Amino acid sequence: LTPVREYKEFIVAGVIVFSEFEAKIILQEIDGVVDFIFVDCEKKSKNNSHGYFNIERLSWEIVTRSNLKFYKGNDLTVESIDNFIFHYFLNINQLIGGLNILIIGVGNIGFKVALKLLERGANIFLFSADENRAQNLSNVLNDIKPKETIAKAKAYTKKYNHTILDCIVLTGLAPKEENTAYLKNNIKQESLILDVGKGCLNSD
């Protein structure tokens, strides 16, 4: 269960499921008891003991009384990150164009955030434990960005160790000590550090 949030006119609660068996029980219990059921429709769920499962299809088959809605969780996260970074710098009288942004962890969310910020004109650095992956994805970003976009994506390697970073976005749950290393010499007092991976940094 996720935290229950009570507002003036409604209450929101969430459930994370790891199999169709769990999801079926929960959907049957709450159908008709709550007004709306929001289902993450991304096809990304796998459980080693129960195999692949499809919550979107399952909810479509089961829910008949509550109002069923679908959303893509990763896309909501990406939009939130992009909007937050844009408004953070706007509030200190800066635009994103020309800023140096390091994205640590280039999975689904990291890659999508990189594309959005690159299209805004930021110089994007990608870091992955797999250097080939970071290089390949930076090449992809440069291939698909609008030709008029001057900014470029680069794999973050040792030669960029002294590049001053305006923003670091951590999306991967790498060891905290590794992530902390990027904060030693590369940031200014007003640099933005955004921990999207929920626990990528230690208190220092």
N, CA, C and O of each residue as an XYZ file, in Angstrom:
816
protein
N       0.840     -1.192      0.000
C       0.000      0.000      0.000
C       0.877      1.245      0.000
O       1.894      1.307      0.691
N       0.463      2.237     -0.790
C       1.146      3.526     -0.747
C       0.465      4.374      0.329
O      -0.608      4.010      0.808
N       1.081      5.514      0.719
C       0.439      6.353      1.738
C      -0.962      6.803      1.315
O      -1.208      7.077      0.141
N      -1.868      6.874      2.282
C      -3.219      7.375      2.031
C      -3.194      8.887      2.216
O      -2.714      9.391      3.231
N      -3.717      9.603      1.225
C      -3.734     11.070      1.305
C      -5.175     11.545      1.363
O      -5.991     11.205      0.507
N      -5.478     12.339      2.387
C      -6.835     12.877      2.558
C      -6.847     14.350      2.183
O      -6.059     15.141      2.702
N      -7.743     14.709      1.282
C      -7.935     16.087      0.869
C      -9.352     16.508      1.259
O     -10.125     15.706      1.783
N      -9.678     17.756      1.001
C     -10.973     18.290      1.427
C     -12.136     17.515      0.813
O     -13.126     17.237      1.490
N     -12.019     17.166     -0.474
C     -13.146     16.558     -1.170
C     -12.906     15.125     -1.624
O     -13.805     14.503     -2.191
N     -11.722     14.594     -1.390
C     -11.476     13.216     -1.827
C     -10.318     12.592     -1.052
O      -9.534     13.280     -0.397
N     -10.239     11.285     -1.149
C      -9.171     10.513     -0.511
C      -8.488      9.694     -1.612
O      -9.158      9.122     -2.472
N      -7.162      9.642     -1.580
C      -6.389      8.897     -2.574
C      -5.557      7.828     -1.874
O      -4.897      8.101     -0.871
N      -5.592      6.628     -2.402
C      -4.744      5.546     -1.895
C      -4.237      4.756     -3.092
O      -4.842      4.786     -4.163
N      -3.131      4.054     -2.911
C      -2.563      3.289     -4.012
C      -2.109      1.914     -3.564
O      -1.867      1.667     -2.383
N      -1.999      1.027     -4.543
C      -1.535     -0.337     -4.284
C      -0.532     -0.710     -5.366
O      -0.782     -0.493     -6.551
N       0.603     -1.270     -4.959
C       1.574     -1.804     -5.910
C       1.410     -3.318     -5.922
O       1.449     -3.963     -4.874
N       1.226     -3.884     -7.118
C       1.014     -5.326     -7.221
C       2.151     -5.970     -8.006
O       2.801     -5.328     -8.831
N       2.375     -7.244     -7.733
C       3.481     -7.963     -8.367
C       3.015     -9.205     -9.124
O       3.832     -9.995     -9.597
N       1.698     -9.372     -9.235
C       1.174    -10.500    -10.013
C      -0.295    -10.236    -10.333
O      -0.950     -9.421     -9.684
N      -0.798    -10.941    -11.345
C      -2.212    -10.826    -11.675
C      -3.077    -11.386    -10.552
O      -4.199    -10.926    -10.341
N      -2.566    -12.365     -9.842
C      -3.315    -12.958     -8.733
C      -3.656    -11.896     -7.692
O      -4.804    -11.777     -7.263
N      -2.640    -11.125     -7.290
C      -2.865    -10.037     -6.325
C      -3.810     -8.980     -6.902
O      -4.757     -8.542     -6.248
N      -3.524     -8.584     -8.145
C      -4.308     -7.517     -8.769
C      -5.780     -7.893     -8.876
O      -6.655     -7.055     -8.657
N      -6.053     -9.147     -9.211
C      -7.440     -9.593     -9.362
C      -8.203     -9.468     -8.051
O      -9.331     -8.977     -8.030
N      -7.593     -9.908     -6.962
C      -8.240     -9.819     -5.647
C      -8.543     -8.369     -5.295
O      -9.645     -8.044     -4.852
N      -7.547     -7.494     -5.497
C      -7.712     -6.082     -5.134
C      -8.774     -5.423     -6.000
O      -9.633     -4.709     -5.483
N      -8.731     -5.651     -7.309
C      -9.710     -5.036     -8.211
C     -11.132     -5.489     -7.886
O     -12.063     -4.685     -7.923
N     -11.300     -6.756     -7.573
C     -12.634     -7.256     -7.208
C     -13.118     -6.625     -5.904
O     -14.305     -6.334     -5.755
N     -12.200     -6.415     -4.963
C     -12.575     -5.826     -3.662
C     -12.986     -4.362     -3.786
O     -13.918     -3.922     -3.114
N     -12.296     -3.604     -4.643
C     -12.530     -2.152     -4.664
C     -13.505     -1.710     -5.748
O     -13.984     -0.577     -5.704
N     -13.814     -2.564     -6.715
C     -14.736     -2.184     -7.779
C     -16.104     -1.842     -7.184
O     -16.725     -2.669     -6.516
N     -16.555     -0.638     -7.432
C     -17.840     -0.183     -6.905
C     -17.746      0.429     -5.522
O     -18.680      1.101     -5.085
N     -16.633      0.213     -4.818
C     -16.441      0.797     -3.483
C     -15.822      2.189     -3.615
O     -16.125      3.087     -2.829
N     -14.948      2.363     -4.620
C     -14.326      3.665     -4.865
C     -14.898      4.241     -6.161
O     -15.415      3.508     -7.005
N     -14.797      5.559     -6.303
C     -15.348      6.213     -7.491
C     -14.472      6.010     -8.728
O     -14.980      5.771     -9.824
N     -13.157      6.105     -8.544
C     -12.232      6.006     -9.668
C     -11.130      4.997     -9.360
O     -10.636      4.923     -8.235
N     -10.762      4.237    -10.359
C      -9.597      3.354    -10.273
C      -8.659      3.755    -11.404
O      -9.022      3.684    -12.578
N      -7.443      4.178    -11.041
C      -6.430      4.558    -12.019
C      -5.432      3.406    -12.139
O      -4.891      2.944    -11.135
N      -5.193      2.950    -13.355
C      -4.325      1.795    -13.584
C      -3.149      2.203    -14.470
O      -3.330      2.798    -15.532
N      -1.951      1.874    -14.016
C      -0.744      2.106    -14.803
C      -0.766      1.140    -15.986
O      -0.740     -0.075    -15.790
N      -0.813      1.666    -17.209
C      -0.986      0.810    -18.386
C       0.324      0.483    -19.091
O       0.309     -0.070    -20.191
N       1.457      0.816    -18.476
C       2.726      0.449    -19.106
C       2.941     -1.054    -18.992
O       2.734     -1.644    -17.931
N       3.354     -1.658    -20.081
C       3.575     -3.114    -20.103
C       5.003     -3.397    -19.639
O       5.908     -3.584    -20.451
N       5.185     -3.424    -18.334
C       6.543     -3.562    -17.813
C       6.616     -4.534    -16.645
O       7.644     -4.602    -15.971
N       5.572     -5.272    -16.395
C       5.479     -6.055    -15.174
C       5.885     -7.501    -15.380
O       5.374     -8.181    -16.270
N       6.797     -7.959    -14.562
C       7.187     -9.358    -14.607
C       7.469     -9.832    -13.191
O       8.117     -9.139    -12.406
N       6.980    -11.008    -12.879
C       7.221    -11.621    -11.585
C       7.825    -12.993    -11.840
O       7.278    -13.778    -12.615
N       8.945    -13.287    -11.196
C       9.658    -14.533    -11.485
C       8.803    -15.775    -11.249
O       8.941    -16.767    -11.965
N       7.931    -15.730    -10.261
C       7.131    -16.921     -9.964
C       5.799    -16.947    -10.719
O       5.223    -18.015    -10.922
N       5.309    -15.774    -11.134
C       4.000    -15.712    -11.804
C       4.087    -15.344    -13.282
O       3.070    -15.329    -13.975
N       5.291    -15.046    -13.770
C       5.451    -14.703    -15.184
C       4.982    -13.291    -15.504
O       4.782    -12.471    -14.608
N       4.809    -13.017    -16.790
C       4.368    -11.690    -17.216
C       2.894    -11.498    -16.891
O       2.116    -12.451    -16.873
N       2.530    -10.249    -16.637
C       1.112     -9.987    -16.411
C       0.745     -8.614    -16.949
O       1.603     -7.749    -17.126
N      -0.532     -8.430    -17.205
C      -1.042     -7.259    -17.883
C      -2.187     -6.679    -17.055
O      -3.332     -7.115    -17.167
N      -1.861     -5.697    -16.231
C      -2.865     -5.096    -15.329
C      -3.918     -4.330    -16.131
O      -5.086     -4.289    -15.742
N      -3.513     -3.730    -17.236
C      -4.474     -2.988    -18.061
C      -5.599     -3.921    -18.532
O      -6.780     -3.625    -18.347
N      -5.220     -5.040    -19.137
C      -6.224     -5.989    -19.626
C      -7.073     -6.538    -18.480
O      -8.297     -6.623    -18.580
N      -6.400     -6.908    -17.392
C      -7.097     -7.492    -16.253
C      -8.139     -6.528    -15.685
O      -9.270     -6.929    -15.413
N      -7.768     -5.272    -15.506
C      -8.708     -4.294    -14.945
C      -9.877     -4.053    -15.907
O     -11.010     -3.848    -15.473
N      -9.596     -4.079    -17.211
C     -10.643     -3.901    -18.220
C     -11.676     -5.023    -18.134
O     -12.865     -4.802    -18.365
N     -11.211     -6.228    -17.800
C     -12.101     -7.382    -17.691
C     -12.897     -7.376    -16.385
O     -14.035     -7.846    -16.359
N     -12.321     -6.856    -15.311
C     -12.927     -6.986    -13.983
C     -13.776     -5.783    -13.585
O     -14.886     -5.950    -13.080
N     -13.266     -4.575    -13.807
C     -13.927     -3.373    -13.287
C     -15.158     -3.035    -14.122
O     -15.059     -2.793    -15.325
N     -16.323     -3.021    -13.465
C     -17.577     -2.706    -14.163
C     -18.349     -1.573    -13.488
O     -19.198     -0.946    -14.122
N     -18.068     -1.301    -12.214
C     -18.854     -0.302    -11.473
C     -18.094      0.994    -11.221
O     -18.672      2.073    -11.352
N     -16.815      0.919    -10.862
C     -16.014      2.127    -10.676
C     -15.629      2.700    -12.036
O     -15.655      2.001    -13.049
N     -15.274      3.981    -12.044
C     -14.829      4.650    -13.261
C     -13.352      4.305    -13.473
O     -12.504      4.678    -12.662
N     -13.044      3.589    -14.568
C     -11.692      3.095    -14.817
C     -10.925      4.069    -15.705
O     -11.393      4.454    -16.776
N      -9.738      4.461    -15.243
C      -8.872      5.376    -15.995
C      -7.479      4.754    -16.116
O      -7.048      4.004    -15.240
N      -6.775      5.076    -17.218
C      -5.430      4.551    -17.432
C      -4.422      5.693    -17.505
O      -4.747      6.791    -17.956
N      -3.220      5.431    -17.067
C      -2.145      6.417    -17.142
C      -0.818      5.690    -17.340
O      -0.727      4.482    -17.121
N       0.218      6.436    -17.758
C       1.566      5.888    -17.887
C       2.436      6.542    -16.830
O       2.782      7.719    -16.933
N       2.779      5.776    -15.826
C       3.521      6.311    -14.685
C       4.843      6.949    -15.054
O       5.165      8.036    -14.576
N       5.622      6.277    -15.909
C       6.927      6.830    -16.268
C       6.801      8.169    -16.986
O       7.617      9.067    -16.781
N       5.777      8.302    -17.828
C       5.607      9.558    -18.554
C       5.203     10.690    -17.610
O       5.628     11.831    -17.793
N       4.389     10.383    -16.609
C       4.058     11.401    -15.603
C       5.318     11.850    -14.870
O       5.502     13.037    -14.602
N       6.184     10.887    -14.548
C       7.433     11.201    -13.860
C       8.322     12.082    -14.733
O       8.877     13.074    -14.260
N       8.455     11.718    -15.997
C       9.297     12.487    -16.927
C       8.782     13.915    -17.075
O       9.562     14.866    -17.031
N       7.465     14.068    -17.251
C       6.880     15.409    -17.376
C       7.126     16.237    -16.113
O       7.412     17.432    -16.191
N       7.012     15.593    -14.956
C       7.222     16.293    -13.685
C       8.662     16.773    -13.554
O       8.907     17.901    -13.128
N       9.618     15.915    -13.920
C      11.037     16.283    -13.838
C      11.325     17.457    -14.772
O      11.949     18.441    -14.374
N      10.869     17.345    -16.005
C      11.096     18.391    -16.998
C      10.511     19.722    -16.531
O      11.179     20.753    -16.606
N       9.279     19.705    -16.055
C       8.622     20.932    -15.574
C       9.316     21.508    -14.356
O       9.490     22.721    -14.241
N       9.717     20.617    -13.436
C      10.371     21.097    -12.218
C      11.684     21.812    -12.543
O      11.949     22.904    -12.041
N      12.505     21.175    -13.397
C      13.798     21.775    -13.748
C      13.594     23.106    -14.469
O      14.274     24.088    -14.170
N      12.663     23.137    -15.414
C      12.397     24.377    -16.150
C      12.021     25.507    -15.198
O      12.572     26.604    -15.286
N      11.081     25.240    -14.283
C      10.613     26.299    -13.386
C      11.626     26.642    -12.301
O      11.680     27.786    -11.849
N      12.425     25.675    -11.877
C      13.471     25.964    -10.893
C      14.421     27.036    -11.441
O      14.717     28.017    -10.759
N      14.892     26.842    -12.665
C      15.840     27.800    -13.231
C      15.153     29.099    -13.627
O      15.754     30.169    -13.529
N      13.905     29.020    -14.072
C      13.161     30.239    -14.385
C      13.025     31.115    -13.146
O      13.100     32.341    -13.240
N      12.827     30.495    -11.990
C      12.679     31.244    -10.735
C      13.966     31.925    -10.298
O      13.926     32.845     -9.481
N      15.106     31.493    -10.825
C      16.363     32.199    -10.521
C      16.854     32.931    -11.770
O      18.049     33.166    -11.950
N      15.891     33.283    -12.625
C      16.139     34.095    -13.822
C      17.116     33.456    -14.803
O      17.979     34.132    -15.363
N      16.974     32.161    -15.003
C      17.775     31.445    -15.994
C      16.871     30.602    -16.874
O      15.821     30.129    -16.438
N      17.290     30.423    -18.109
C      16.610     29.492    -18.988
C      17.486     28.250    -19.135
O      18.678     28.296    -18.829
N      16.916     27.154    -19.594
C      17.646     25.891    -19.656
C      18.680     25.878    -20.786
O      19.699     25.195    -20.682
N      18.425     26.625    -21.860
C      19.347     26.652    -22.982
C      20.764     26.989    -22.552
O      20.988     28.004    -21.893
N      21.725     26.145    -22.921
C      23.124     26.389    -22.596
C      23.588     25.811    -21.275
O      24.789     25.795    -21.008
N      22.672     25.331    -20.437
C      23.074     24.743    -19.158
C      23.696     23.367    -19.387
O      23.406     22.696    -20.378
N      24.557     22.959    -18.453
C      25.155     21.623    -18.472
C      24.409     20.738    -17.485
O      24.393     21.016    -16.285
N      23.794     19.678    -17.985
C      22.994     18.798    -17.135
C      23.506     17.370    -17.252
O      23.604     16.817    -18.347
N      23.830     16.785    -16.107
C      24.274     15.391    -16.051
C      23.106     14.517    -15.613
O      22.448     14.797    -14.611
N      22.860     13.466    -16.366
C      21.825     12.504    -15.995
C      22.514     11.193    -15.654
O      23.145     10.569    -16.506
N      22.384     10.786    -14.402
C      22.993      9.543    -13.924
C      21.923      8.460    -13.948
O      20.913      8.550    -13.251
N      22.161      7.440    -14.758
C      21.169      6.384    -14.942
C      20.364      6.670    -16.193
O      19.538      7.583    -16.202
N      20.590      5.911    -17.239
C      19.909      6.192    -18.504
C      19.025      5.021    -18.917
O      19.179      4.439    -19.990
N      18.095      4.701    -18.025
C      17.041      3.757    -18.361
C      15.923      4.506    -19.058
O      16.159      5.539    -19.685
N      14.724      3.998    -18.953
C      13.564      4.585    -19.623
C      13.358      6.046    -19.225
O      13.219      6.913    -20.088
N      13.339      6.318    -17.916
C      13.087      7.680    -17.448
C      14.256      8.601    -17.778
O      14.052      9.705    -18.285
N      15.484      8.155    -17.494
C      16.646      8.988    -17.757
C      16.757      9.387    -19.219
O      17.073     10.535    -19.531
N      16.497      8.441    -20.118
C      16.591      8.722    -21.550
C      15.524      9.736    -21.983
O      15.817     10.676    -22.721
N      14.295      9.539    -21.522
C      13.216     10.459    -21.910
C      13.447     11.860    -21.368
O      13.172     12.842    -22.057
N      13.950     11.965    -20.136
C      14.269     13.278    -19.557
C      15.378     13.935    -20.372
O      15.325     15.130    -20.664
N      16.379     13.143    -20.734
C      17.498     13.677    -21.522
C      17.008     14.287    -22.826
O      17.449     15.370    -23.211
N      16.100     13.598    -23.509
C      15.586     14.110    -24.777
C      14.841     15.427    -24.577
O      15.032     16.371    -25.345
N      14.000     15.495    -23.559
C      13.234     16.719    -23.316
C      14.160     17.901    -23.023
O      13.972     18.992    -23.561
N      15.161     17.677    -22.167
C      16.062     18.768    -21.792
C      16.987     19.150    -22.945
O      17.328     20.322    -23.108
N      17.390     18.168    -23.739
C      18.202     18.450    -24.928
C      17.418     19.321    -25.898
O      17.961     20.275    -26.456
N      16.141     18.998    -26.102
C      15.306     19.792    -27.007
C      15.103     21.206    -26.477
O      14.823     22.123    -27.249
N      15.242     21.390    -25.166
C      15.167     22.732    -24.578
C      16.485     23.488    -24.742
O      16.571     24.677    -24.432
N      17.517     22.784    -25.235
C      18.795     23.460    -25.490
C      19.873     23.227    -24.455
O      20.918     23.877    -24.496
N      19.641     22.309    -23.522
C      20.670     22.016    -22.517
C      21.713     21.080    -23.107
O      21.398     20.233    -23.943
N      22.967     21.239    -22.665
C      24.020     20.291    -22.997
C      23.866     19.108    -22.058
O      23.971     19.260    -20.841
N      23.617     17.930    -22.617
C      23.288     16.762    -21.811
C      24.477     15.812    -21.731
O      25.092     15.473    -22.742
N      24.785     15.391    -20.507
C      25.810     14.379    -20.266
C      25.109     13.151    -19.681
O      24.348     13.263    -18.721
N      25.369     11.994    -20.259
C      24.747     10.759    -19.788
C      25.784      9.895    -19.096
O      26.864      9.647    -19.631
N      25.439      9.439    -17.895
C      26.336      8.501    -17.208
C      25.591      7.196    -16.948
O      24.465      7.178    -16.452
N      26.265      6.113    -17.302
C      25.754      4.775    -17.007
C      26.935      3.932    -16.580
O      28.069      4.182    -16.990
N      26.670      2.930    -15.754
C      27.731      1.991    -15.387
C      28.263      1.301    -16.636
O      29.414      0.867    -16.667
N      27.433      1.200    -17.658
C      27.815      0.636    -18.943
C      28.165      1.802    -19.882
O      27.273      2.447    -20.434
N      29.461      2.066    -20.056
C      29.899      3.214    -20.861
C      29.414      3.125    -22.304
O      29.078      4.144    -22.908
N      29.376      1.918    -22.862
C      28.887      1.750    -24.234
C      27.428      2.170    -24.357
O      27.024      2.776    -25.350
N      26.643      1.838    -23.335
C      25.230      2.228    -23.345
C      25.092      3.746    -23.348
O      24.314      4.304    -24.122
N      25.848      4.406    -22.482
C      25.793      5.873    -22.422
C      26.189      6.480    -23.770
O      25.564      7.437    -24.227
N      27.218      5.929    -24.402
C      27.664      6.445    -25.702
C      26.617      6.185    -26.779
O      26.313      7.068    -27.582
N      26.071      4.980    -26.794
C      25.052      4.641    -27.791
C      23.818      5.514    -27.654
O      23.277      5.989    -28.653
N      23.366      5.731    -26.418
C      22.155      6.527    -26.219
C      22.403      8.002    -26.511
O      21.504      8.690    -26.995
N      23.600      8.500    -26.229
C      23.893      9.895    -26.584
C      23.903     10.047    -28.107
O      23.469     11.074    -28.630
N      24.395      9.029    -28.820
C      24.349      9.061    -30.292
C      22.902      9.075    -30.794
O      22.561      9.804    -31.725
N      22.058      8.253    -30.155
C      20.635      8.216    -30.542
C      19.988      9.580    -30.317
O      19.258     10.072    -31.178
N      20.251     10.187    -29.169
C      19.675     11.500    -28.873
C      20.090     12.530    -29.915
O      19.272     13.326    -30.375
N      21.367     12.506    -30.283
C      21.848     13.468    -31.282
C      21.252     13.209    -32.660
O      21.086     14.132    -33.456
N      20.931     11.943    -32.936
C      20.320     11.597    -34.222
C      18.856     12.030    -34.308
O      18.393     12.440    -35.372
N      18.121     11.939    -33.183
C      16.678     12.199    -33.265
C      16.278     13.610    -32.835
O      15.144     14.022    -33.081
N      17.181     14.358    -32.200
C      16.826     15.735    -31.827
C      16.633     16.562    -33.092
O      17.181     16.217    -34.139
N      15.864     17.649    -33.016
C      15.697     18.497    -34.197
C      17.054     18.978    -34.713
O      17.930     19.319    -33.920
N      17.229     19.005    -36.013
C      18.516     19.409    -36.599
C      18.896     20.833    -36.194
O      20.077     21.173    -36.132
N      17.893     21.657    -35.920
C      18.162     23.051    -35.548
C      18.647     23.190    -34.109
O      19.130     24.253    -33.719
N      18.522     22.128    -33.316
C      18.972     22.183    -31.915
C      20.490     22.097    -31.867
O      21.077     21.091    -32.266
N      21.123     23.160    -31.376
C      22.583     23.225    -31.356
C      23.160     22.350    -30.245
O      24.222     21.750    -30.408
N      22.453     22.282    -29.114
C      22.939     21.503    -27.969
C      23.154     20.048    -28.367
O      22.525     19.532    -29.291
N      24.065     19.403    -27.639
C      24.387     18.006    -27.947
C      24.338     17.160    -26.684
O      24.441     17.663    -25.565
N      24.179     15.867    -26.899
C      24.278     14.887    -25.810
C      25.640     14.209    -25.919
O      26.132     13.932    -27.013
N      26.242     13.948    -24.746
C      27.547     13.286    -24.719
C      27.547     12.256    -23.605
O      26.882     12.425    -22.582
N      28.300     11.190    -23.817
C      28.519     10.235    -22.731
C      29.467     10.897    -21.735
O      30.475     11.488    -22.122
N      29.134     10.792    -20.449
C      29.951     11.439    -19.416
C      31.147     10.541    -19.098
O      31.006      9.466    -18.515
N      32.325     11.016    -19.499
C      33.562     10.273    -19.265
C      34.516     11.139    -18.444
O      34.189     12.274    -18.097
N      35.687     10.604    -18.138
C      36.651     11.315    -17.294
C      37.065     12.662    -17.869
O      37.418     13.574    -17.121
N      37.025     12.795    -19.198
C      37.463     14.073    -19.780
C      36.526     15.226    -19.427
O      36.880     16.392    -19.595
N      35.328     14.896    -18.937
C      34.387     15.946    -18.525
C      34.392     16.165    -17.010
O      33.522     16.857    -16.481
N      35.360     15.584    -16.317
C      35.402     15.643    -14.851
C      35.411     17.065    -14.295
O      34.990     17.286    -13.160
N      35.881     18.022    -15.077
C      35.952     19.391    -14.564
C      34.919     20.307    -15.210
O      34.985     21.528    -15.061
N      33.975     19.722    -15.921
C      32.870     20.503    -16.476
C      31.942     20.906    -15.336
O      31.480     20.058    -14.572
N      31.677     22.187    -15.228
C      30.777     22.653    -14.167
C      29.340     22.316    -14.557
O      28.867     22.677    -15.635
N      28.670     21.624    -13.662
C      27.312     21.160    -13.919
C      26.299     22.076    -13.242
O      26.421     22.387    -12.057
N      25.305     22.502    -14.003
C      24.225     23.321    -13.451
C      23.166     22.467    -12.786
O      22.433     22.931    -11.913
N      23.092     21.203    -13.208
C      22.045     20.320    -12.694
C      22.501     18.870    -12.824
O      23.102     18.478    -13.824
N      22.203     18.089    -11.800
C      22.430     16.649    -11.842
C      21.101     15.973    -11.539
O      20.457     16.266    -10.532
N      20.699     15.062    -12.423
C      19.463     14.302    -12.224
C      19.856     12.853    -11.995
O      20.441     12.221    -12.874
N      19.540     12.325    -10.827
C      19.871     10.940    -10.503
C      18.626     10.089    -10.665
O      17.657     10.239     -9.921
N      18.659      9.190    -11.648
C      17.503      8.323    -11.861
C      17.809      6.869    -11.558
O      16.896      6.047    -11.479
N      19.073      6.543    -11.388
C      19.463      5.156    -11.145
C      19.883      4.942     -9.709
O      20.440      5.840     -9.078
N      19.620      3.760     -9.191
C      19.957      3.454     -7.799
C      21.365      2.870     -7.693
O      21.560      1.786     -7.144
N      22.339      3.605     -8.226
C      23.731      3.182     -8.103
C      24.167      3.353     -6.648
O      23.501      4.054     -5.886
N      25.285      2.718     -6.248
C      25.767      2.928     -4.874
C      25.930      4.413     -4.569
O      26.449      5.166     -5.393
N      25.491      4.831     -3.393
C      25.508      6.247     -3.042
C      26.907      6.848     -3.120
O      27.064      8.014     -3.482
N      27.931      6.049     -2.778
C      29.292      6.566     -2.795
C      29.690      6.988     -4.214
O      30.371      7.997     -4.395
N      29.261      6.210     -5.219
C      29.580      6.557     -6.601
C      28.895      7.864     -6.998
O      29.515      8.737     -7.606
N      27.639      7.991     -6.658
C      26.907      9.213     -7.007
C      27.515     10.424     -6.318
O      27.617     11.496     -6.914
N      27.916     10.257     -5.067
C      28.484     11.371     -4.310
C      29.754     11.894     -4.977
O      30.052     13.085     -4.889
N      30.498     11.024     -5.638
C      31.748     11.428     -6.285
C      31.525     12.515     -7.327
O      32.406     13.348     -7.541
N      30.370     12.524     -7.976
C      30.112     13.524     -9.020
C      29.813     14.895     -8.421
O      29.781     15.894     -9.139
N      29.599     14.944     -7.132
C      29.236     16.204     -6.503
C      30.443     16.905     -5.889
O      30.295     17.984     -5.316
N      31.626     16.321     -5.994
C      32.813     16.872     -5.327
C      33.298     18.153     -5.989
O      33.449     19.175     -5.321
N      33.545     18.109     -7.306
C      34.206     19.230     -7.978
C      33.370     19.881     -9.064
O      33.760     20.919     -9.598
N      32.236     19.300     -9.400
C      31.550     19.716    -10.617
C      30.343     20.624    -10.407
O      29.658     20.956    -11.374
N      30.071     21.025     -9.196
C      28.850     21.805     -8.985
C      29.153     23.166     -8.378
O      30.172     23.370     -7.718
N      28.228     24.089     -8.628
C      28.284     25.416     -8.031
C      27.345     25.432     -6.831
O      26.600     24.480     -6.601
N      27.387     26.498     -6.085
C      26.514     26.612     -4.918
C      25.049     26.504     -5.299
O      24.243     25.935     -4.562
N      24.706     27.067     -6.478
C      23.287     27.085     -6.882
C      22.918     25.939     -7.814
O      21.817     25.934     -8.364
N      23.810     24.965     -8.007
C      23.468     23.824     -8.859
C      22.296     23.049     -8.261
O      22.169     22.919     -7.044
N      21.450     22.542     -9.146
C      20.295     21.762     -8.725
C      20.649     20.281     -8.760
O      21.148     19.779     -9.767
N      20.389     19.588     -7.662
C      20.593     18.140     -7.614
C      19.233     17.509     -7.347
O      18.623     17.734     -6.302
N      18.776     16.727     -8.296
C      17.432     16.162     -8.220
C      17.526     14.645     -8.102
O      17.964     13.966     -9.030
N      17.112     14.125     -6.957
C      17.171     12.680     -6.690
C      15.835     12.053     -7.065
O      14.898     12.048     -6.266
N      15.751     11.528     -8.277
C      14.519     10.938     -8.780
C      14.451      9.443     -8.427
O      13.376      8.842     -8.421
N      15.606      8.868     -8.138
C      15.661      7.424     -7.873
C      15.275      7.032     -6.466
O      15.341      5.855     -6.113
N      14.874      7.996     -5.655
C      14.420      7.735     -4.286
C      15.495      7.053     -3.455
O      15.396      5.861     -3.165
N      16.503      7.789     -3.077
C      17.541      7.258     -2.214
C      18.877      7.102     -2.888
O      19.654      6.217     -2.527
N      19.167      7.957     -3.878
C      20.452      7.862     -4.586
C      21.579      8.559     -3.833
O      22.753      8.320     -4.114
N      21.229      9.417     -2.879
C      22.244     10.222     -2.203
C      22.241      9.980     -0.712
O      21.216      9.634     -0.125
N      23.410     10.169     -0.102
C      23.445     10.123      1.361
C      23.239     11.539      1.899
O      23.126     12.482      1.116
N      23.188     11.697      3.197
C      22.849     12.996      3.799
C      23.878     14.076      3.483
O      23.543     15.261      3.466
N      25.134     13.678      3.230
C      26.155     14.690      2.897
C      25.856     15.358      1.555
O      26.607     16.231      1.118
